Amino acid sequence: MGLDSDRSRRVRVLVADDNPNVRRALALIFHGEPGIDLVGMAADGLEAHTSAIALRPDVVVMDLSMPRVDGVQATRSVVASLPDTRVVVLTASTDRALLDRARDAGAASTCGGGS
């Protein structure tokens, strides 16, 4: 794959957050970015994992505090199932231990409310 084809490749993104306002805001942000395709949205960690398996995104933007399956466990399962998919944690939490657990679960990057 040459340099020109690398530049034209679009990054496929899945957003996982239980707050519908956050999902909509991120969708608006990603919609306006060249080179990014928002391929799906999930409202909880279980949906994040099943959507990731079905959609094969390049990146999952993952909240940590979600119902059914939390973001740490969802991160662990996405990374285990799709090793080429990167999970980026975006959360309002300022709990350093929680952010550390997300990194330990395989998150490529974390951004918490206090970071």
Order of alpha helices (4+ residues) and beta strands (2+ residues): alpha-beta-alpha-beta-alpha-beta-alpha-beta-alpha-beta
